[in-house]
Amino acid sequence: MSEIIISGSVASTTTNGRKAFFQITSVAFSGGTTVAVSVDTTKIMGLPAKVTDPAYVMTAKFSAGTIDNTSGVVAGLGGGSTTYSTQAVTALTIATPGVFTVAYSPPSGTLVSFTGSVGSLTGVALNTTYWWTNASSTTGNISTTQANYLAGTKVTTGGSYVASALNLVPSSTSSPTTPDVRGTYAITGTPDGSKRLLLSMGLTAIQVGPNSTRAGLLGSDQA
């Protein structure tokens, strides 16, 4: 799998990725660097099965039975019945760039499309893939290509918009800009090579039931 990480523009800035790698075989840079750049590990661990809701991680113990904070759980790509559900675009600011208002803004990098009616709105097409940039918990912008998303080039909207005429449809398709498909857990302690992390996870019927599937257990393939 691969991940595109947008680094900080200030020297000594640390930028964490969102995917959990077992090994890293190569690192490439899109442009020149003015200081030395290092790639290191963090205290963010990949989960063995997909977590659609952080509540499915019931307990966490880190070394000698110490209870750790389960708030470090991040659901896998497409997880959550709200953030990744189809939602009405309740408002759209006609501007450069256009600002879309929904109930729950997906994470940046999520692939999205729109259904409904564009009316006299320009800059947005139905059933077309866009890259979402999270501006707040309820707002965001779109880009037409992955390159534009990474460059911060967002769609300009024109015309007029009727509230809730469009529906935002987030995708659970993995790409180099989307989060880990299974989910991750951030340890609050300090790993030292000898401490062990024990997570107690609840699995759903689609993961271990009679009609379970590989995708249900592990999520879509990591891109």
C-alpha positions as CSV (number, residue, x, y, z in Angstrom):
1,M,0.0,0.0,0.0
2,S,1.0,3.6,-0.3
3,E,0.3,6.9,1.4
4,I,0.7,10.5,0.4
5,I,1.5,12.6,3.4
6,I,1.4,16.4,3.1
7,S,4.4,17.6,5.1
8,G,4.6,20.8,7.0
9,S,6.3,23.8,5.4
10,V,8.2,24.7,8.6
11,A,11.4,22.9,9.5
12,S,11.2,20.5,12.4
13,T,7.5,20.0,11.9
14,T,6.3,16.4,12.5
15,T,3.4,15.2,10.3
16,N,1.8,11.8,11.1
17,G,0.4,9.5,8.5
18,R,-3.0,7.8,8.9
19,K,-2.2,4.3,7.7
20,A,-0.4,1.6,9.7
21,F,2.6,0.1,7.8
22,F,4.2,-3.2,8.7
23,Q,7.3,-2.3,6.7
24,I,8.3,0.7,4.6
25,T,10.2,-0.2,1.4
26,S,10.7,3.3,-0.1
27,V,10.0,7.0,0.4
28,A,9.8,9.5,-2.3
29,F,9.5,13.3,-2.2
30,S,7.5,15.4,-4.6
31,G,9.9,18.3,-4.4
32,G,13.2,19.5,-3.0
33,T,13.7,19.9,0.8
34,T,15.6,22.6,2.6
35,V,16.4,20.5,5.6
36,A,17.1,16.8,6.3
37,V,13.9,14.7,6.5
38,S,13.6,11.6,8.5
39,V,10.9,8.9,8.5
40,D,10.2,7.3,11.9
41,T,7.6,5.4,13.9
42,T,4.9,6.7,16.2
43,K,2.7,5.3,19.0
44,I,-0.2,4.7,16.6
45,M,-0.9,1.0,16.1
46,G,-2.9,-0.6,13.3
47,L,-5.9,-2.7,14.3
48,P,-6.2,-6.4,13.2
49,A,-9.8,-6.1,12.1
50,K,-11.9,-3.2,10.8
51,V,-13.5,-1.1,13.5
52,T,-16.5,0.8,12.2
53,D,-17.2,2.6,15.6
54,P,-14.6,3.3,18.3
55,A,-17.1,1.8,20.9
56,Y,-16.2,-1.7,19.5
57,V,-12.9,-1.4,21.3
58,M,-14.1,-2.2,24.7
59,T,-10.9,-2.3,26.8
60,A,-7.2,-1.6,26.3
61,K,-4.4,-2.8,28.5
62,F,-0.8,-1.7,28.1
63,S,1.8,-3.4,30.1
64,A,1.1,-5.1,33.5
65,G,-2.7,-4.7,33.1
66,T,-2.7,-0.9,33.2
67,I,-5.9,0.4,31.7
68,D,-5.2,2.6,28.8
69,N,-7.4,5.3,27.3
70,T,-9.6,3.9,24.5
71,S,-10.2,7.4,23.2
72,G,-7.2,6.9,20.9
73,V,-9.2,4.6,18.6
74,V,-9.8,5.9,15.1
75,A,-12.4,4.0,13.1
76,G,-11.4,2.5,9.7
77,L,-12.2,4.1,6.4
78,G,-15.9,4.2,5.9
79,G,-16.5,3.5,9.6
80,G,-19.2,5.3,11.5
81,S,-22.9,5.4,10.7
82,T,-22.9,9.2,10.5
83,T,-19.6,10.6,9.1
84,Y,-19.6,8.3,6.0
85,S,-23.3,8.1,5.5
86,T,-25.1,9.8,2.6
87,Q,-26.1,13.2,3.8
88,A,-28.0,16.2,2.4
89,V,-25.9,19.3,1.5
90,T,-28.0,21.7,3.6
91,A,-26.1,24.7,2.4
92,L,-23.6,25.6,-0.3
93,T,-21.7,28.9,-0.3
94,I,-21.2,30.2,-3.8
95,A,-17.6,31.2,-3.7
96,T,-13.9,30.5,-4.6
97,P,-13.9,27.8,-3.3
98,G,-17.4,26.6,-2.8
99,V,-18.1,25.6,0.8
100,F,-20.4,22.6,1.4
101,T,-22.3,22.2,4.6
102,V,-23.4,18.8,5.8
103,A,-24.2,17.2,9.2
104,Y,-20.9,15.4,9.5
105,S,-17.9,16.3,7.4
106,P,-15.8,13.3,6.2
107,P,-12.0,13.3,6.8
108,S,-9.8,15.1,4.3
109,G,-8.9,12.8,1.3
110,T,-12.2,11.0,1.3
111,L,-13.5,10.3,-2.2
112,V,-17.0,11.7,-2.6
113,S,-19.7,12.1,-5.2
114,F,-23.1,13.8,-5.4
115,T,-26.6,12.8,-6.2
116,G,-29.8,14.9,-6.5
117,S,-30.2,18.0,-8.6
118,V,-27.6,20.7,-9.4
119,G,-30.3,23.1,-10.8
120,S,-28.5,26.3,-11.9
121,L,-25.4,25.5,-9.8
122,T,-22.1,25.4,-11.7
123,G,-18.9,23.7,-10.8
124,V,-20.4,20.5,-9.5
125,A,-21.5,17.5,-11.6
126,L,-23.6,14.5,-10.4
127,N,-22.1,11.0,-10.0
128,T,-18.6,12.3,-10.4
129,T,-15.7,11.5,-8.1
130,Y,-14.2,14.4,-6.1
131,W,-11.6,14.6,-3.3
132,W,-13.0,16.1,-0.1
133,T,-11.1,18.6,2.2
134,N,-12.4,18.8,5.7
135,A,-12.8,22.5,6.7
136,S,-14.7,21.9,10.0
137,S,-16.9,19.3,11.6
138,T,-19.7,20.3,9.3
139,T,-18.1,21.9,6.2
140,G,-15.7,21.1,3.5
141,N,-14.5,21.7,-0.1
142,I,-14.0,19.5,-3.1
143,S,-11.2,19.1,-5.7
144,T,-11.5,17.5,-9.1
145,T,-8.3,15.4,-8.9
146,Q,-6.0,14.0,-6.4
147,A,-3.2,16.3,-7.6
148,N,-5.5,19.3,-7.1
149,Y,-6.5,18.1,-3.6
150,L,-2.8,17.8,-2.6
151,A,-2.1,21.3,-4.1
152,G,-5.0,22.8,-2.3
153,T,-6.8,23.7,-5.6
154,K,-10.5,23.5,-4.9
155,V,-13.7,23.8,-7.0
156,T,-15.2,27.2,-7.5
157,T,-19.0,27.2,-7.5
158,G,-21.3,29.6,-9.3
159,G,-25.0,30.1,-10.0
160,S,-27.3,29.4,-7.1
161,Y,-28.1,26.5,-4.8
162,V,-31.4,25.3,-3.3
163,A,-30.9,23.9,0.2
164,S,-30.7,20.1,0.4
165,A,-31.0,19.7,-3.4
166,L,-27.7,17.7,-3.4
167,N,-26.7,14.6,-1.4
168,L,-23.1,14.0,-0.4
169,V,-22.1,10.4,-0.9
170,P,-18.8,9.4,0.8
171,S,-16.9,6.4,-0.6
172,S,-15.1,3.7,1.3
173,T,-12.7,3.2,-1.6
174,S,-9.1,3.3,-0.4
175,S,-6.6,5.6,-2.0
176,P,-3.1,7.0,-1.1
177,T,-4.9,10.0,0.6
178,T,-7.5,8.1,2.7
179,P,-7.1,6.7,6.2
180,D,-6.3,3.1,7.2
181,V,-9.2,0.8,6.1
182,R,-9.2,-1.1,9.4
183,G,-8.5,1.7,11.9
184,T,-5.8,2.6,14.3
185,Y,-5.2,3.0,18.0
186,A,-2.9,5.6,19.6
187,I,-1.2,4.4,22.8
188,T,-0.9,7.0,25.7
189,G,2.0,5.2,27.3
190,T,5.6,4.8,26.0
191,P,6.4,1.6,24.1
192,D,9.9,0.3,24.9
193,G,10.1,-3.0,23.1
194,S,8.9,-5.1,26.0
195,K,5.5,-3.8,27.0
196,R,2.5,-5.4,25.4
197,L,-0.7,-3.9,24.2
198,L,-3.9,-6.0,24.7
199,L,-7.2,-4.8,23.1
200,S,-10.6,-6.3,23.7
201,M,-12.6,-5.8,20.5
202,G,-16.2,-6.6,19.7
203,L,-16.8,-7.9,16.2
204,T,-20.0,-7.6,14.2
205,A,-22.0,-10.3,12.4
206,I,-20.6,-9.3,9.0
207,Q,-17.1,-10.0,10.5
208,V,-17.6,-13.3,12.2
209,G,-21.3,-14.4,11.6
210,P,-22.6,-17.0,9.2
211,N,-22.7,-14.5,6.4
212,S,-19.4,-12.8,7.2
213,T,-17.0,-11.7,4.4
214,R,-13.4,-10.9,4.1
215,A,-14.2,-7.3,3.4
216,G,-16.5,-7.2,6.4
217,L,-13.7,-8.4,8.7
218,L,-10.8,-6.5,7.3
219,G,-12.4,-3.7,5.2
220,S,-11.6,-2.9,1.6
221,D,-8.1,-3.6,0.3
222,Q,-5.5,-0.9,1.3
223,A,-4.5,1.2,-1.7
